Amino acid sequence: MRHIKGKYTKPINFRLTSMFGVLMVVLLVALPVITQARRGEKPVVVAVAELQELAPINWYTGTVISREQAKLAAEVSGRLLWVAEVGAEIEKGATVAHIDDALMEEDLAERKADIVRIEARLGFLKKEASRLQRLANQNNAAQSQLEKTTSELASARGELKAAQARERRTALQLERTSLKAPFSGVVTERLLRAGEWADDGSAVVSMTDPVLLEVQSWVSVSVLPFIKIRSTLQLKIQGKTYQGTVRTLVPVGDQRSRLYELRIELPRRQWNVGEGVRIAVPTALAREVLSVPRDALVIRRNSISLYKIDSNNMARRVSISTGIASGAFIEVHGDVQAGDRVVVRGGERLRDGQQVTIQNQEGMQ
C-alpha cells in the first residue's frame, strides 16, 4: 500500500482487477445480442394461434352506481335541531337528523296519564260489578243497575285499549323524531338544515353506500338474446380491462329510449360512484374460430398480414383477413393453422424469410 501526503491509495493491481471484472460482465451480457446481430437474427416474442369461442361485440357506456342510495324523509313534522354534515360516514341505524321532540314528550306524558285514569275507573267498575252481582243473587239489588255497571265496565275496557294505542302511536312518533340511516353510507346532500321546518314526508338528507357498487347501463333490444344472468362481460374502466358478472337485466324497456336496463357486478377493488365504464356486449352467439392476439397483426394501407415462425425459426409473412374481434383476440383467415407460432412483438421490421430468435421459447413447443 502506497502513502501519498498522509493518505493511502489502493494497489494498482486491485483497480485493474475491478475494471477487468466489470468488462467481463458487460461482455457476457452483450455477447448474445452481438452474436444475433452478426447472424442477422431478429429477437421476437411469439404466441400460438388457437381455436376458441368468440362472439362479435358492441361497446356500450355505463356508470358505476351504488346499489343503496336514498333520500331520507322526515316521518313527523317539526323543527330540525341537527342534521349530519355532507360527507359524514353514518353506520346503519345511526341518527342522521333530529327533530325537536319537546311537544311529543308532552303528548306522551298526557297519553300515559289517560291510561292511568282509565285503569283506575276500570278497577272501580270491576269491584262495583262484583258487589252488585252478589246483591242481585240475594235479590237485594235491581237487575237494571247491574246491567248498567256491566255496560260501563265494557266501555272502560274499550277506552283503555284506545288509550294504549294512542300511547304507542305517540311513542313511535317520538322515536321517529330521530331520523335513522337504513344502511351504512355517506351523506351526499343536505336538503334541509338545522333550524328549518320539516314537514312529514319532506326529504332531509341524501345518502349513498360507497361500498356496495355495480355498473348500470342501457342496451338495445337486439342484444337481449345474448345476455344471460350470471354471465361474464368485459369492462373497461380508466383504460384497464376487468371482468364483470351480469346481476340482472330488467325485461321492461324505457318508453322513450326503447332501451333496457343492465346491472353488472364489479370485481372486488376500490371504485368510485360516477366512474364511466365501457361494456363489451355480445351481438351474436359465440362460435369456434381460429384466433390470434391482436398484436400479431401487421396492418398496412392496403393489406393485413402476420408473421408465423416455422420449425427452423424463420419468419414467414402470411396475408390474412380478419373476422370476429373479442378482447385481446381476433379471428383470422389465411394460411394459418391452430398451433402455429405467430409473432406478437418485434414483427414491425421483420422481413419474409428472416431468421429470428424467440425470446419466450419456453412453453412454445
Long-range contacts (C-beta under 8 A, 24 or more apart in sequence): 36-357, 39-355, 40-354, 40-355, 41-354, 41-355, 41-356, 41-357, 42-315, 42-346, 42-349, 42-350, 42-354, 42-355, 42-356, 42-357, 43-346, 43-356, 43-357, 43-359, 44-307, 44-309, 44-315, 44-343, 44-345, 44-346, 44-347, 44-350, 44-356, 44-357, 44-358, 44-359, 45-343, 45-344, 45-345, 45-346, 45-358, 45-359, 45-360, 46-309, 46-341, 46-342, 46-343, 46-344, 46-358, 46-360, 46-364, 47-292, 47-293, 47-295, 47-296, 47-341, 47-342, 47-344, 48-339, 48-340, 48-341, 48-342, 48-364, 49-290, 49-291, 49-292, 49-308, 49-332, 49-336, 49-337, 49-338, 49-339, 49-340, 49-341, 49-342, 50-290, 50-291, 50-338, 50-339, 51-288, 51-289, 51-290, 51-291, 51-338, 52-288, 52-289, 52-291, 52-329, 53-286, 53-287, 53-288, 53-289, 54-286, 54-287, 54-289, 54-291, 54-324, 54-325, 54-326, 54-329, 54-331, 55-226, 55-282, 55-283, 55-284, 55-285, 55-286, 55-287, 55-324, 55-326, 56-282, 56-283, 56-284, 56-324, 56-325, 56-326, 57-234, 57-280, 57-281, 57-282, 57-283, 57-325, 57-326, 58-223, 58-280, 58-281, 58-283, 59-278, 59-279, 59-280, 59-281, 60-217, 60-218, 60-219, 60-262, 60-278, 60-279, 60-281, 61-217, 61-276, 61-277, 61-278, 61-279, 62-215, 62-216, 62-217, 62-262, 62-264, 62-276, 62-277, 62-278, 62-279, 63-215, 63-216, 63-217, 63-274, 63-275, 63-276, 63-277, 64-213, 64-214, 64-215, 64-237, 64-266, 64-271, 64-272, 64-273, 64-274, 64-275, 64-277, 65-213, 65-214, 65-215, 65-216, 65-273, 65-274, 66-185, 66-208, 66-209, 66-210, 66-212, 66-213, 66-273, 67-209, 67-212, 67-213, 67-214, 68-183, 68-185, 68-207, 68-208, 68-209, 68-212, 69-185, 69-188, 69-206, 69-207, 69-208, 69-209, 70-182, 70-183, 70-206, 70-207, 71-191, 71-203, 71-205, 71-206, 72-96, 72-97, 72-179, 72-181, 72-182, 72-203, 72-204, 72-205, 72-206, 72-207, 73-201, 73-202, 73-203, 73-204, 74-99, 74-179, 74-198, 74-199, 74-200, 74-201, 74-202, 74-204, 75-173, 75-176, 75-179, 75-200, 75-201, 76-104, 76-173, 76-176, 76-177, 76-200, 77-197, 77-198, 77-199, 77-200, 78-103, 78-104, 78-177, 78-197, 78-198, 79-195, 79-196, 79-197, 79-198, 80-192, 80-193, 80-194, 80-195, 80-196, 80-197, 80-198, 80-204, 81-194, 82-194, 83-190, 83-192, 83-193, 83-194, 83-204, 83-205, 84-187, 84-190, 84-205, 85-187, 85-190, 86-187, 86-188, 86-189, 86-190, 87-186, 87-187, 88-186, 88-187, 89-184, 89-185, 89-186, 90-181, 90-184, 90-185, 90-186, 90-187, 90-207, 91-181, 91-184, 92-181, 92-182, 92-183, 92-184, 93-180, 93-181, 94-180, 94-181, 95-178, 95-179, 95-180, 95-181, 96-179, 96-180, 96-181, 96-187, 96-204, 96-205, 96-207, 97-178, 97-179, 97-192, 97-198, 97-204, 97-205, 98-177, 98-178, 98-179, 99-177, 99-178, 99-179, 99-198, 100-177, 101-174, 101-177, 104-170, 104-173, 104-174, 104-177, 105-174, 107-170, 107-173, 107-174, 108-167, 108-170, 108-171, 108-174, 111-163, 111-166, 111-167, 111-170, 112-167, 114-163, 114-166, 114-167, 115-160, 115-163, 115-164, 115-167, 118-156, 118-159, 118-160, 118-163, 119-160, 121-156, 122-153, 122-156, 122-157, 122-160, 125-149, 125-152, 125-153, 125-156, 126-153, 129-153, 179-204, 179-205, 181-207, 183-207, 183-209, 184-209, 184-211, 185-209, 185-210, 186-210, 208-273, 210-272, 210-273, 213-266, 213-271, 213-273, 214-247, 214-263, 214-264, 214-265, 214-266, 215-244, 215-262, 215-263, 215-264, 215-265, 215-266, 215-277, 215-279, 216-261, 216-262, 216-263, 217-261, 217-262, 217-264, 217-277, 217-279, 218-254, 218-257, 218-259, 218-260, 218-261, 218-262, 219-249, 219-259, 219-260, 219-262, 219-281, 220-258, 220-259, 220-260, 221-253, 221-258, 221-260, 222-283, 223-281, 223-282, 223-283, 224-249, 224-251, 224-260, 226-281, 226-282, 226-283, 226-284, 226-285, 227-262, 227-281, 227-282, 233-264, 233-279, 233-280, 233-281, 234-279, 234-280, 234-326, 234-327, 235-264, 235-266, 235-277, 235-278, 235-279, 235-280, 236-277, 236-278, 236-280, 237-271, 237-275, 237-276, 237-277, 237-278, 238-275, 241-327, 242-266, 242-267, 243-267, 244-279, 280-326, 280-327, 287-324, 289-323, 289-324, 289-331, 290-331, 290-332, 290-333, 290-336, 290-337, 290-338, 291-329, 291-330, 291-331, 291-332, 292-329, 292-330, 292-332, 292-336, 292-342, 292-344, 293-328, 293-329, 293-330, 293-342, 293-344, 294-325, 294-328, 294-329, 294-330, 295-328, 295-344, 295-345, 296-342, 296-343, 296-344, 296-347, 297-322, 297-330, 298-347, 298-348, 306-332, 306-336, 306-342, 306-343, 306-347, 307-342, 307-343, 307-347, 307-350, 307-352, 308-336, 308-340, 308-341, 308-342, 308-343, 309-340, 309-341, 309-342, 309-343, 309-356, 309-358, 312-355, 313-355, 313-356, 313-357, 313-358, 314-353, 314-354, 314-355, 314-356, 315-343, 315-347, 315-350, 315-351, 315-352, 315-353, 315-354, 315-355, 315-356, 316-352, 316-353, 317-350, 317-352
